[in-house]
Structures are given as C-alpha cells and as structure tokens.
C-alpha cells in the first residue's frame, strides 16, 4: 500500500493516530503496508457429495432471491455515488468558474460528479446515469449534460448504427479528461478514460457503471468506503507492462514471471491463466483494512467453462435481468458454486 493511498485514508478521516493499532500497519523502506482482506475463492464445482451440492445450490438461490427482491430504493435515494461523499452534493446548483490554461469552464458540483463517473468507467448509459446519478431529477441531468457537451467536456453518442440495438451513452472528450486531471478533481491513482475504444463492446461496458453502483451500495451499507475503481483495461496494462520489461527468450520463464506479476497485482490464476475481472473496487472496510472485490458481468454468451473459471477466480458474478435466468440454469446443471446476481 503506497504512502499516497495511506494519506488519502487519513485525509478522509478513516485513519487517525489513535486508530493505528487497529489498522496494524508496518513501515518498510518508505512504504506503508496495510493488512489486506480477500474473500475465499469458491471451488466452481468439485468433489462435494450430491446432497452437499444440492444444499450449496439452494443457498445460492436463496442469496439470489434476496438480492433480486431487495428494494432498490437504497441505491436510488443516494444523491451521490458512494465514493463521492466528500464532494458537494449534486443538489448544489451553484456554478464555479475553473480556469484551465486558455479556457474557463463554469460548472456545478453535479457536473463534476458526472464527469468523474463517466471518466472512471469510460462509457456510461444515459438511462443509468438518470436512475442512479440523478434519481428523480431527469431535468437536472439533461441540463447538466447540455452544459457539459456545449463546453466540449463530454460527448453523447449511440452505441450502434442499428436503432434497435443502440443506446445513448456518454464518454469524456480528451479535453474533459485533461480538465479533471489538471484540476486535481480525481485522486492521482484513479485512472480516467476518454473516448470509445471498442464500439462493439460499448453496450457491455456501459453496464459496468450500474454493476459498480450495486456492489458499491452493498459496501457502503456495511460501513465501507470506496477508494478506487479499476477496469480490466488498467489491470491488463499493468500486468503486461511488467511482463514486457522482464521478457526473455525462455517461454517457460516468461510464463512464471507472468504468474508472479499477477500475484503482485492480486489477480487470480485459474488453470494456469490469469483471470481479469471487469471491475475491481478497492475500499476501506469497517476494520480500517484495505480490501478488494472483483466483479464480473456475465452475458448469455458465456459458455459453462468460462462461467466456471470466473467462479473459481472468486469473482462476484452479476448478469443483466434478461440473462440471469439462463446463466443460473447453466450454473445448476454444471454445479458451479457461485451466485449470479441480477442487475
């Protein structure tokens, strides 16, 4: 754990000198390390007896039923994302002028929130932003989006040329990305994206914001605080950058290096392959420990082996409401020990 992240915990009031004993840090070579908490990795199937398998699957179905029936009011009633609690509320309509080199922008706190949310996830569906970012205030969102687009910070577009398959999504422009970074409106260790890199995956990627909101809401209800969000792009880039520097002519050695680097990044290895989640949330729990949860958005295209590998990696698996029933049937048929939660 870097000193910068440790100081962020101090700055938001999650750590203070009197709490150091409960956090249990130790300092070595200028680095503060905190105890890390990881969830146990499900087996994804195994040598359980038939009765045990049926019992486990029944417990998973009960968990899914509770999740499916849970009142979504807890999420929709939030006026800010869980990790935006230190910023002004979206309801604050006062505008602030930001000087950014040769330009000046006039922005409300709600517009800063929107830029930050879109930048962290690269692409956000307009409908999801309305429901989760501006609950009950669609006119306010529309007004904010018009202002952000007009000032060249945000882009609004469709995900497909086919009207039936397209949805309206938001991405940052390069100008918007630079603005957030130069103004220090996001932590230095939080990656911010601009543009739409893979249009074919836009519909899938646009759902990650909704996926995050559901998982982050659960973290918040348990007394945690989100510190950082990482997408698979970032995790892959970090791994392959390390691997590129250590590349040799020996394929066996390269593979061993890849596995070692994956473990440094807390990435699971399943059947000799590194598994990357769609989203990783890093947060501080009630015990002041830094923890991570890896999230996967499964689709109807997942074959049983793919689903099993994601379960064995220990990922929390979610699916869109239209995909969840089919995936759960596959899970039951193949006795894959993982819950599949519905978005």
Secondary structure, DSSP 8 states (H G I E B T S, - for coil): --HHHHHHHHHTTS--GGGHHHHT-EEETTEEE--EE------SS-S--HHHHHHHHHHHHHHHHHHHHS-THHHHT-SS-GGGTTS--TT---EEEEEETTEEEEEEHHHHHHHHHHHHHS-EEHHHIIIIISTT-HHHHHHHHHHHHHTTSEEEEES-SSGGG--EEEEE-HHHHHHHHHTT-S-TTS----S-S-GGGHHHHHTHHHHHHHHHHHHHHTT-EEEEEEEHHHHHHHHHHHHHHT--S-HHHHHHHHHHHHHHTT--EETTEE---SEEEEEE-TTS-EEEEEEEEE-TT--HHHHHHHHHTT-EEEE-HHHHHHHHHHHHHHT----EEE-
